[in-house]
């Protein structure tokens, strides 16, 4: 297996995520520009975040909110997502540094993009095909460039060593350079990719910052994590200050005519780091200021959400977008109890999503779901194949357990990532399962949670495992294969992201068939069909779509959260009132 594995679904812990989930909707469906173009004088937009930011380097970025900020402010990519126009609705993919959204060939294994000739770096030099190729090559330098997406390692057709690692060691060592040069080629301003397998949504993949350009002469390798050399509308005024932040001013060489996505309306953006969300909300609403030009970059925790919703002045300046994350449970197919379909069905039917949502903080923190694919994605299917009510059905579950032939109560151990809210949420599920005839032992792990459940040796002790994930790009292809293709995940010692060790050759064949469907809408429907099959077989039990809650000042105009940008504010169109 590869030494550094591509992770399609972001695996975060419940105890962490629940601090960044919430609710209340401020619709901004009709985004009307307040100015014809960027202003060169006036007030500054301030973004208040706790942080700390670990990296601004495009190949090191991994946090959704920071990826979204970089992509709208200083880091352009071959393609990008158009500005949001409606809350919780995915916008279209658009060309960015490229002149089009890509030309596919070789049944999805070949992709070609031609770069614009008028995109510039902050020193006025053009952004070239070589810059894009160099940026991508840095992902392969796994000892110098760490922490970011490894998608390029997984998808590019670069030769591998016998242990699965890439023969190419990145631009600093240049070992295996010829292999990389065959997979990524430049001819003038045209870049061509050769992939290891068909990826029909590869033009979405290249919207990730991991595929962003880097100027070789500005690259300091392992020392460049927090350095920014811009090719977008803004640039750092002075060096980034950890735990404090930085001020982004206009890039004098950015031209709106070269960029159909970013309007860059605020004359400058001040990113303030080290500010708890409680302090940020107090700052925005302090002294009832309706003209605040600040916005929260972190979601309000559940404990604050009721206050926000019950205070009209704050509620009017809040948004409650659907977050990228889906909480779910995975039965462990290697355990004798969970190998029984009747037992898995009984577990699913007894699952009380309503109680789980309440424990997380109510409907402003999460919404129940029966699908592994997020509700904001085109592949989502609004179906409930086992007809499980929100509160579960203990009586029907008990009948299924009795039909399994196992002695009752059926003993199971359920593992989850421990935390104050997580403990309450999992206890709520435990009650529902025990009412149906299960005897449930909850096992909370405080640290190294996903490392622990990935290990086959460790996971043998658990019948059911809690997890959470999100699509790295907004397609069913970024969810179903990464979590349930046994060929990608399962070895004798590791379960990859398929923690429950679900393995089906028939299902894998359907994954391959879905990936070959030429029409995008039909392809997404096929991913949704596979999601329904997973629920029917109880290969997974989806629980909730998490939700965020943000607050912005009254002087912030055209505010809307973009589901393609980790459900954070879309800085492509946001504006500030002129003081």
Secondary structure in CASP SS format (residue, H / E / C, confidence):
PFRMAT SS
TARGET T0000
AUTHOR 0000-0000-0000
METHOD secondary structure of the structure
MODEL  1
X C 1.00
X C 1.00
X C 1.00
X C 1.00
X C 1.00
X C 1.00
X C 1.00
X C 1.00
X E 1.00
X C 1.00
X C 1.00
X C 1.00
X C 1.00
X H 1.00
X H 1.00
X H 1.00
X H 1.00
X H 1.00
X H 1.00
X H 1.00
X C 1.00
X C 1.00
X C 1.00
X C 1.00
X C 1.00
X C 1.00
X C 1.00
X C 1.00
X C 1.00
X C 1.00
X C 1.00
X C 1.00
X C 1.00
X C 1.00
X C 1.00
X C 1.00
X C 1.00
X C 1.00
X C 1.00
X C 1.00
X C 1.00
X C 1.00
X C 1.00
X E 1.00
X E 1.00
X E 1.00
X E 1.00
X E 1.00
X E 1.00
X C 1.00
X C 1.00
X C 1.00
X C 1.00
X C 1.00
X C 1.00
X C 1.00
X C 1.00
X C 1.00
X C 1.00
X C 1.00
X C 1.00
X C 1.00
X C 1.00
X H 1.00
X H 1.00
X H 1.00
X H 1.00
X H 1.00
X H 1.00
X H 1.00
X H 1.00
X H 1.00
X H 1.00
X C 1.00
X C 1.00
X C 1.00
X C 1.00
X C 1.00
X E 1.00
X E 1.00
X E 1.00
X C 1.00
X C 1.00
X C 1.00
X C 1.00
X C 1.00
X C 1.00
X C 1.00
X C 1.00
X C 1.00
X C 1.00
X C 1.00
X E 1.00
X E 1.00
X E 1.00
X C 1.00
X C 1.00
X E 1.00
X C 1.00
X C 1.00
X C 1.00
X C 1.00
X E 1.00
X E 1.00
X E 1.00
X H 1.00
X H 1.00
X H 1.00
X C 1.00
X E 1.00
X E 1.00
X E 1.00
X E 1.00
X E 1.00
X E 1.00
X C 1.00
X C 1.00
X C 1.00
X C 1.00
X E 1.00
X C 1.00
X C 1.00
X C 1.00
X C 1.00
X C 1.00
X E 1.00
X C 1.00
X C 1.00
X H 1.00
X H 1.00
X H 1.00
X H 1.00
X H 1.00
X H 1.00
X H 1.00
X H 1.00
X H 1.00
X H 1.00
X H 1.00
X H 1.00
X C 1.00
X C 1.00
X C 1.00
X C 1.00
X C 1.00
X C 1.00
X C 1.00
X C 1.00
X C 1.00
X C 1.00
X H 1.00
X H 1.00
X H 1.00
X H 1.00
X H 1.00
X E 1.00
X C 1.00
X C 1.00
X C 1.00
X E 1.00
X C 1.00
X C 1.00
X C 1.00
X C 1.00
X C 1.00
X E 1.00
X C 1.00
X C 1.00
X C 1.00
X C 1.00
X C 1.00
X C 1.00
X C 1.00
X C 1.00
X C 1.00
X C 1.00
X H 1.00
X H 1.00
X H 1.00
X H 1.00
X H 1.00
X H 1.00
X H 1.00
X E 1.00
X E 1.00
X E 1.00
X E 1.00
X C 1.00
X C 1.00
X E 1.00
X E 1.00
X E 1.00
X E 1.00
X E 1.00
X E 1.00
X C 1.00
X C 1.00
X C 1.00
X C 1.00
X C 1.00
X C 1.00
X H 1.00
X H 1.00
X H 1.00
X H 1.00
X C 1.00
X C 1.00
X C 1.00
X H 1.00
X H 1.00
X H 1.00
X C 1.00
X C 1.00
X C 1.00
X C 1.00
X H 1.00
X H 1.00
X H 1.00
X C 1.00
X C 1.00
X H 1.00
X H 1.00
X H 1.00
X C 1.00
X C 1.00
X C 1.00
X C 1.00
X C 1.00
X C 1.00
X C 1.00
X C 1.00
X C 1.00
X C 1.00
X E 1.00
X E 1.00
X E 1.00
X C 1.00
X C 1.00
X C 1.00
X C 1.00
X E 1.00
X C 1.00
X C 1.00
X C 1.00
X E 1.00
X E 1.00
X E 1.00
X E 1.00
X E 1.00
X E 1.00
X C 1.00
X C 1.00
X C 1.00
X C 1.00
X C 1.00
X H 1.00
X H 1.00
X H 1.00
X C 1.00
X C 1.00
X C 1.00
X C 1.00
X C 1.00
X C 1.00
X C 1.00
X C 1.00
X C 1.00
X E 1.00
X E 1.00
X E 1.00
X E 1.00
X E 1.00
X E 1.00
X C 1.00
X C 1.00
X C 1.00
X H 1.00
X H 1.00
X H 1.00
X H 1.00
X H 1.00
X H 1.00
X H 1.00
X H 1.00
X H 1.00
X H 1.00
X H 1.00
X H 1.00
X C 1.00
X C 1.00
X C 1.00
X C 1.00
X C 1.00
X E 1.00
X E 1.00
X E 1.00
X C 1.00
X C 1.00
X C 1.00
X C 1.00
X C 1.00
X H 1.00
X H 1.00
X H 1.00
X H 1.00
X H 1.00
X H 1.00
X H 1.00
X H 1.00
X H 1.00
X C 1.00
X H 1.00
X H 1.00
X H 1.00
X H 1.00
X C 1.00
X C 1.00
X E 1.00
X E 1.00
X C 1.00
X C 1.00
X E 1.00
X E 1.00
X E 1.00
X E 1.00
X E 1.00
X E 1.00
X E 1.00
X E 1.00
X E 1.00
X E 1.00
X C 1.00
X C 1.00
X C 1.00
X C 1.00
X C 1.00
X C 1.00
X C 1.00
X C 1.00
X C 1.00
X H 1.00
X H 1.00
X H 1.00
X H 1.00
X H 1.00
X H 1.00
X H 1.00
X H 1.00
X H 1.00
X C 1.00
X C 1.00
X C 1.00
X H 1.00
X H 1.00
X H 1.00
X H 1.00
X H 1.00
X H 1.00
X H 1.00
X H 1.00
X C 1.00
X C 1.00
X C 1.00
X C 1.00
X C 1.00
X E 1.00
X E 1.00
X E 1.00
X C 1.00
X C 1.00
X C 1.00
X C 1.00
X C 1.00
X C 1.00
X C 1.00
X C 1.00
X C 1.00
X C 1.00
X C 1.00
X C 1.00
X C 1.00
X C 1.00
X C 1.00
X C 1.00
X C 1.00
X C 1.00
X C 1.00
X C 1.00
X C 1.00
X C 1.00
X C 1.00
X C 1.00
X C 1.00
X H 1.00
X H 1.00
X H 1.00
X H 1.00
X H 1.00
X H 1.00
X H 1.00
X H 1.00
X H 1.00
X H 1.00
X C 1.00
X C 1.00
X C 1.00
X C 1.00
X C 1.00
X C 1.00
X E 1.00
X E 1.00
X E 1.00
X E 1.00
X E 1.00
X E 1.00
X E 1.00
X E 1.00
X C 1.00
X C 1.00
X H 1.00
X H 1.00
X H 1.00
X H 1.00
X H 1.00
X H 1.00
X H 1.00
X H 1.00
X H 1.00
X H 1.00
X H 1.00
X H 1.00
X H 1.00
X H 1.00
X H 1.00
X H 1.00
X C 1.00
X C 1.00
X E 1.00
X E 1.00
X E 1.00
X E 1.00
X E 1.00
X E 1.00
X E 1.00
X E 1.00
X C 1.00
X C 1.00
X C 1.00
X H 1.00
X H 1.00
X H 1.00
X H 1.00
X H 1.00
X H 1.00
X E 1.00
X H 1.00
X H 1.00
X H 1.00
X H 1.00
X C 1.00
X C 1.00
X C 1.00
X C 1.00
X E 1.00
X E 1.00
X E 1.00
X E 1.00
X E 1.00
X E 1.00
X C 1.00
X E 1.00
X C 1.00
X C 1.00
X C 1.00
X C 1.00
X H 1.00
X H 1.00
X H 1.00
X C 1.00
X H 1.00
X H 1.00
X H 1.00
X H 1.00
X H 1.00
X C 1.00
X H 1.00
X H 1.00
X H 1.00
X H 1.00
X C 1.00
X C 1.00
X C 1.00
X C 1.00
X E 1.00
X C 1.00
X C 1.00
X C 1.00
X C 1.00
X C 1.00
X C 1.00
X C 1.00
X C 1.00
X C 1.00
X C 1.00
X H 1.00
X H 1.00
X H 1.00
X H 1.00
X H 1.00
X H 1.00
X H 1.00
X H 1.00
X H 1.00
X H 1.00
X H 1.00
X C 1.00
X C 1.00
X C 1.00
X C 1.00
X H 1.00
X H 1.00
X H 1.00
X H 1.00
X H 1.00
X H 1.00
X H 1.00
X H 1.00
X H 1.00
X H 1.00
X H 1.00
X H 1.00
X H 1.00
X H 1.00
X H 1.00
X H 1.00
X H 1.00
X H 1.00
X C 1.00
X C 1.00
X C 1.00
X E 1.00
X E 1.00
X E 1.00
X E 1.00
X E 1.00
X E 1.00
X E 1.00
X C 1.00
X C 1.00
X E 1.00
X E 1.00
X E 1.00
X C 1.00
X C 1.00
X C 1.00
X E 1.00
X E 1.00
X C 1.00
X C 1.00
X C 1.00
X E 1.00
X E 1.00
X H 1.00
X H 1.00
X H 1.00
X C 1.00
X C 1.00
X E 1.00
X E 1.00
X C 1.00
X C 1.00
X C 1.00
X C 1.00
X C 1.00
X E 1.00
X E 1.00
X C 1.00
X C 1.00
X C 1.00
END
